[in-house]
């Protein structure tokens, strides 16, 4: 078996799938980093609170990526043999598990934010700001569960561009509202750390809406 594929169409197909996925992952990371970068201008406490609060979301994202990555193996096989009904069954089951996990994290962020923050730090100032950030994260987790599951399944059937477009839209919305809500610009209230979380929530809801309309 040759290690080098000589079919040019093969490489075109791979690049058409891989490049949008790589760009989407890069933009997704940028959305999460924006809060920390922009909050850095408010001082060490605000930046640390955002960074540590985002660790909860990072754990959720890793669980979700593992779930959807494993579940994605089956739809790709079903797609190859034209079995759309089985794809829908796998997608439905993945939604249920993903949303259930998101609900657990959402409850924790909404009702037990102090407990979550104390896992990472004992600094009271950072905990206070982190609690303000986490209050908005419940909606973010639920929206993320839907979008991550949907885009992961769509990838298995060769539909990758919509994920990139929705993520780019989310990034632009996040930049706009971060600037307005963190620093009190463009007629918006100055909310600091809470503003960064609210901006991220709005951005994730825009991403969720785009994916929903596409479906």
N, C-alpha and C positions, 0 to 999 in steps of 0.2 A: 504493500500500500504506500503510495507516494505521500510525502509530508507536504508537498507543495501542490496546491490546487491551481490548475492552469486555466480554469474557466473564468473569464473576466466578469461574467454576469454574477458569479458567486461573490466576488469581492464587492461589486456594486450593491448587491443585496445586503451583505453584512454591514457595509458602511452606512447604507440608508437606515438601518436599524440602530447600529451602535453609536453613531455620531449624535443623533437626537437624544438618546438615553444618557450619554456622557454629559452633554450640555445641560440636560434637565437636572441631573444629579449635582452638577456644579452650581447651577442657579439655586437649587433647593438649599444647598449648604450656605450660599450667600445670603438667602433670606434669614436664616437663623443667626448668621454672624452680624448682620446689620444692627440688631438691637445692642449687642455688646459694643460694637465699634462706636455707634452714635452716643450711647450712654456713657462711654468713656470720657466724654466732654463734661459730664456732670460730676465726675469724681470716682474715686476707687470704690466707694460703697455701692453706688448705683450699678457700676460695671460688674462688680462681684456678685451682687444680688441677682442680676439678670443672668449671668453665666451659670450660677449654681441652680437657679430655678429652671433653667433650660436643661439641666442634667436629667431632671425628671422626664421631660419631653424626649430627650435623647434615648433614655432607657425604653420608653414606649415605642419610639421609632424603630429601634433595633429589634424589639419583639415583633413588631408589625412587619418589618422587612423580612424577618425570618419566616414568619407565617406565610406571607404572600409569595416569597421566593420558593418555598416548598410546595405550596398549592399550585404555583404556576407550571410545574412540571406536567401535571395532568391535562390542563387545557391545551397545551401545545401539542400533545399527542392526539387529543380529540380533534383539534383543528386540522391536523394532518389527514385524518380520515373522514372529515366532514361531519362530525357528530356534534352539532350545535347544542342539542338538548343536554348532553353531559357537561358541556362547558357551563351552561346556565346553572346546573346543579352544583358544580364545584364553586362557581362564583357566589351563589346564594349561601352556601355553607361557610365560605371564607368571610363574607360580609357579617354573618352572625357571630362568628368567633372574634373577628377584628373589632366589631362594634361593642361586643361584650367587654373585651379588654380595655377599649377606650373609655367605656362607662366607668370601669373600676378606677382608672387613672383620673377621670373627670371628677368623680366623687371625692377622691383624695385631694385633688387640687382645690376643689370648691369648699369642702368642709373640714379638711385637716391639713391646710397649707403649712401651718407652723410645724407640725410633726414632720412633714416632708423636708422642710428647710433645715431642721435640726439634725437630719441625717448627714448633712454636708458641712454644717458650721454651727458654732455656739455664739457667734458674734450677734448681739441683739439688734444692732443697726442694720446689718445685712439681712437678718431674718425678717425684720419689719418690712424692708423694701421688697424682699423676695415674696412675702405673703401678698403684697399688693400686685405683684406680677402674676402669681399663680391664680389669683381670683378670675383672671380672664382665660386661663389655659384649658378649662373644661371644654369649652366650645371648640378650641383649637384641636384638641385630641380627637373629638368626635368627627370634625371635618376632615382631619388628616386620615383617620381610619378609612373613611369612604374613598378619598382621593387616592391614597396609596394602594388600596385593594383594587380599585377600578383600573388605575394606570398599569398596575402590575399584570393584571389579567389581559388588558388590551395589548400589552407588549407581546404576550405569547401568541397573539394572532396577527402580529405584524403592524399594529396600529400604535405608532410611537410619537407622532408629531403633536397630537393634541395635548399630551402631557407636557411637552416643551412649551407650547404656546400658553397653556394655563399657568405654568410655573413662572414664565416671563412676566405675565400679567400680574401675578402675585408679587413678584419682586418690585415692579414699578409702583404698585399700590402701597406696598410696605414702605418704600423710600418716601413717598409723598406724605403718608400719615405719620411716619416716624418723625419726620422733620416738623410737622405741624403739632403733633401731640406731645412730643418730648420737650420741645423748646417753646411751645406756645406761639407758633408762627401761623400765618395764613388765617388768622381769626379763630384759631382753635385754642382750647384751654391748655395751659402748661401743666402736664401730668407727670413728667419725669418717667420713672420706671413703669408706672401703670400705663402711661401713654404708649410706651414701647410694646407692652403686651396687647393693648387694645388695637394698635396698628397691625400687629401680627395677626390678631384674630380677624380683623377686617380683610386682610390680604388672603388668609386661608379660606374665608367664606367666599371671596371672589373666585378663587381657584376651584372651590367646591361647586359654585354655581356654573362655571364654564364647563366642567366635566359633566354635571347633571344635564345641562342643555344639550351637550354633545350626545349623551346616551339617549 
